[in-house]
Amino acid sequence: MTAVQRTPGTGAPVPSPRPAPPGPRHPGTVQRPGGPGRRVSRAARLLPRTVVARVRTLTGVALVLLVALLATTWTTIANAREGVRVIGRDAGPQVVATSDLYFQLTDMDAQLANALLAGNDSSTRDEAEKRYNENRLKAGDALLQAARLADEETEKNTARDVLDALGRYERLAGQALLLDRQSDRPPGEPSPEVVGLYRQATDLMKLDLLPKAYNLTLDNGTLVRHTYEDKRSAVLTGRLLVIVIGLALLAALIGLQLYLTKRFRRLINVPLALATLVALFLVTAATLMLTGQADHLQKAKENGFDSILSLARARAISNSANADETRFLLDPGRADAYEQVFLSKSQTVLFLPAGNLAEYNRAVQGDLSFEPGRARFLGFLGTEANRPTEPGERRTQLVRGLEKVLAAYQKVQANDKEMRDLFYKGRRQDAITTRRSASQDFAAYDRSLRELIGVHQTEFREAVGDGEDGTSGWYGVLPAVGVAIALLVLVGVRPRLAEYRWSK
């Protein structure tokens, strides 16, 4: 029996207090109705509990992933197109234009030296002056193109400075040519006044004009390199994101299909199956397209642009070194300096270890055969020989073209040695004659360089064109495919939701 409490003094019974209902043992949990002890965390309460809620959640996840896939693909395509535009249509052509400017300037100075060395030999002098004027016009055109393509204030200022320095050079060159023509001296014997004017002109060229022209090339070359690195990295990162988001989208669509199949006992949801197939096609096509864009950027930059720039610089420096041979004969007072400069420029074009010009010439006349990527010489031509290329017809063409350049270069260096040997034996006029006759061999060397540059220019144009064509139409395809997938998902889900509500 249960004892009954009574109020003291009256004896009236007092009801016993009711026990408090059991509360949750831990904060943050709630007790499910229908049974004590079954508790659910707050995080679990956020998960969909009904069939309708679960279907809607899976549908929403799929649509969100679809939007993320489309946005990522769109952004990555924009990066690829920007990279192709800068390399193929903007800074890349500007670099080529400024490298042409560099060559025209060096050839102007070379032809000025040839004209002054010719003396009263009218035919040789007229030919040199003709080429001088042609190069002067081409240099002006290249400078105008570089200025027109310049989009930075510093580049525009540099172009104006080059134009001003070119005007001063032309005045000095004109005075030297006029004075030399009036003096009517035999070949190789210019007056001290002519030599003084030429020294001023060539110093202006070497110390002012050429460095500024090279700065234009360097600035835009840096822009091309940074754009290539940034945009190609963005394309590769975007491709990875497209794959990851695409797989997540496919998983969501397949999961939704399986859930509807299990819950509604249908073998397959045709609209959802079509949406999955379209999504798979989109992810695959986008991945392949972005892979192609990364390859096109690489080919345009490394196989095209880099080789064009490297060989163009080799051509310009070779031409300047060729002019140093003429300066060596024209200005005996600076002969030692011009000989050392010739060696330095020659090693820049093709580097082989040598302590002096005689050692270098012996090294050059040795075996210059190479395997692509494994050349034993350096310099600009060594960079070209060591550049990796894919096996095929283009590789064979490049190797043969470079072998032709190397053979012509050996002939140029052999002619230089013959000319200097005659000079040091006191046979200066014979050295001048040898120098003139060697011009054909240098022209053949220069032509072989231009042919090799032309091969890379073709590869460059093809890569840029393929890059532009590869993204053509995608800005229209992405929204259309996205809308199609979304509609198919909604068409596949909506009847099942209506069926579930009707059955309830």
Secondary structure as UniProt FT lines:
FT   STRAND          5..6
FT   TURN            8..10
FT   STRAND          13..14
FT   TURN            27..28
FT   STRAND          29..31
FT   TURN            33..34
FT   TURN            36..37
FT   STRAND          39..41
FT   HELIX           42..45
FT   HELIX           51..85
FT   HELIX           86..90
FT   HELIX           91..118
FT   TURN            119..120
FT   HELIX           122..149
FT   HELIX           153..183
FT   TURN            187..188
FT   HELIX           192..204
FT   HELIX           205..209
FT   HELIX           210..264
FT   HELIX           270..298
FT   HELIX           299..305
FT   HELIX           306..330
FT   HELIX           332..334
FT   HELIX           335..349
FT   HELIX           357..364
FT   TURN            372..373
FT   HELIX           379..385
FT   HELIX           393..424
FT   TURN            425..426
FT   HELIX           428..437
FT   HELIX           439..470
FT   TURN            471..473
FT   HELIX           474..503
//
